[in-house]
Amino acid sequence: MKKLFISQPMRGLTNEDILKAREEIRVRAEQLIGEPVELIDSFIEDYPGEINKSIPVWYLGKSIQFLSQADVAYFGGDWRSARGCKIEREVADKYGIKIIED
């Protein structure tokens, strides 16, 4: 069973919308890979620090930590327009993590 990391745009979406899209991506990934996947739970609802302009950097750092555990990274939705997704894509590529793109 492969470990799956999902990268998707989240700005402006509700938690419910994000989680629904993640489940749809998981199903597509299993079909493409041809076996069940273990979804890395990289969705973080709460920021544990002070509210300031570095919040996106904190989330990106956590995402890259989760990405380090992945066998496969799936880039879903309009990921090409999200700066965090583009950085995650570059990291996956440079570190040899298999990539699937919508």
C-alpha positions, 0 to 999 in steps of 0.5 A: 500500500502506497502512502499518498500526499494530496496537494490542493488549493485551499484558499477561499474554500470551506473545510467541508469543500476541502475534505470533499475534494480530498476524498475525490482525489483519493479515489482517483489516485487509487484508480490510477495507481491500481491499489488502495492508498494510505492517505497522509492526513495533511489537512490542518484546521488550526494554526497553533501560533500567533496570527501574523503574515507568516501563517502560510509559511508555517502551513507550507513547512508542515506540508513539506514534513508530511510530503516527506512521508509520501510514496506518491504526491497527487496535485489536484484542482487548480494547483498550478495557481497556488504558490504552496502547491507549486513549491510542494510540486518542486520538492516532490520532483527534486526528491524523487517522489512519484507525482500525479497531476490533475 
